[in-house]
Amino acid sequence: MRSSHLALIALLAVPTSASAAGPTVDSSRHLWSTVNACDTTKKPNTVGLRASMPGSGRKKERMFMRFRVQFKATDGTWTDFTAKATNSGWQPVGSGRFKARQSGWDFPFEPDAGQRFEVRGVVNFRWKRGDKVVRRATKATTFGHNVTVADPDGYSAATCEIVG
């Protein structure tokens, strides 16, 4: 009996690391955002964003995404547009019971002739139980994702250039 007490004490004395706690939402391969359309024939002067978020496995949790567009300022910083039309508001994407869910949003622009600007997307993610937010994450757009909807098919980019 004494040896089992010593084993228990030894286990309690071992420090735990963050990695021992398991993966976090931020490190999930199912959490990403991308540009899935950029000024195409079907969607001229439009930036399409697509995102994926992992489910928690909990049926009572609901998942939400908010899509935003930013432009690259002359000093190289990414800056939010001030127009309300560059923010989708919170969009419901389903129950947390799913392994992952994708959703998207299109942002049309009306550039002046000769105007040129680079844009990217930023997506905010929320998992809610009732009215309570239980997890949050934010991802800027990156390239190379397996999107279910894109123009052209399979398109995934970090940024988009709009030219008037």
C-alpha positions, 0 to 999 in steps of 0.5 A, spaced: 500 500 500 505 504 501 508 503 494 501 506 491 501 512 495 508 513 493 506 512 486 500 517 487 505 522 490 510 522 484 504 523 479 502 529 483 509 532 483 510 531 475 508 538 472 503 538 466 505 542 460 500 546 456 501 540 450 499 535 455 492 538 456 491 536 449 490 541 442 487 547 443 482 550 438 487 555 435 491 549 433 486 545 430 487 544 422 479 545 422 480 552 424 482 557 418 480 562 413 482 564 406 480 568 400 476 563 395 474 568 390 478 574 387 475 579 382 473 573 377 468 573 371 463 570 375 464 575 381 467 582 378 470 586 383 468 581 389 472 578 394 470 572 397 472 569 404 471 562 406 472 559 413 472 553 417 471 552 424 472 545 428 466 543 432 466 541 440 462 535 439 457 538 443 450 538 440 448 544 445 453 549 442 452 553 436 458 556 432 458 563 429 463 566 424 464 574 422 467 575 416 471 582 415 475 585 410 481 589 411 486 593 406 493 594 406 495 601 407 501 605 404 505 603 410 504 596 410 499 595 415 492 591 415 487 596 416 479 595 417 475 598 412 470 603 416 464 601 411 459 597 414 458 593 408 465 590 409 463 586 415 458 580 415 455 581 422 455 574 426 453 568 421 450 562 424 454 556 422 451 550 425 451 545 431 458 544 435 456 537 434 459 537 427 467 535 426 468 542 422 463 547 418 465 551 413 461 558 411 463 564 407 461 571 405 462 575 399 464 583 399 463 587 392 467 593 391 466 599 386 473 601 385 474 608 381 478 607 374 485 606 376 484 605 383 488 599 386 488 596 392 490 589 396 485 586 401 485 580 406 479 577 410 479 576 418 474 571 421 472 571 428 469 565 430 465 564 436 462 557 440 456 559 444 452 555 449 445 559 450 447 566 450 454 565 453 460 565 449 465 559 451 470 559 446 473 565 441 478 565 435 480 569 430 484 568 423 486 572 418 486 569 411 492 564 409 492 560 402 492 553 401 486 550 404 481 545 402 475 549 400 468 546 398 466 552 395 471 557 390 471 561 384 475 558 380 474 551 383 479 549 389 482 557 389 485 559 396 489 565 397 491 569 403 490 576 399 486 579 393 488 585 389 482 589 386 483 593 380 478 599 378 
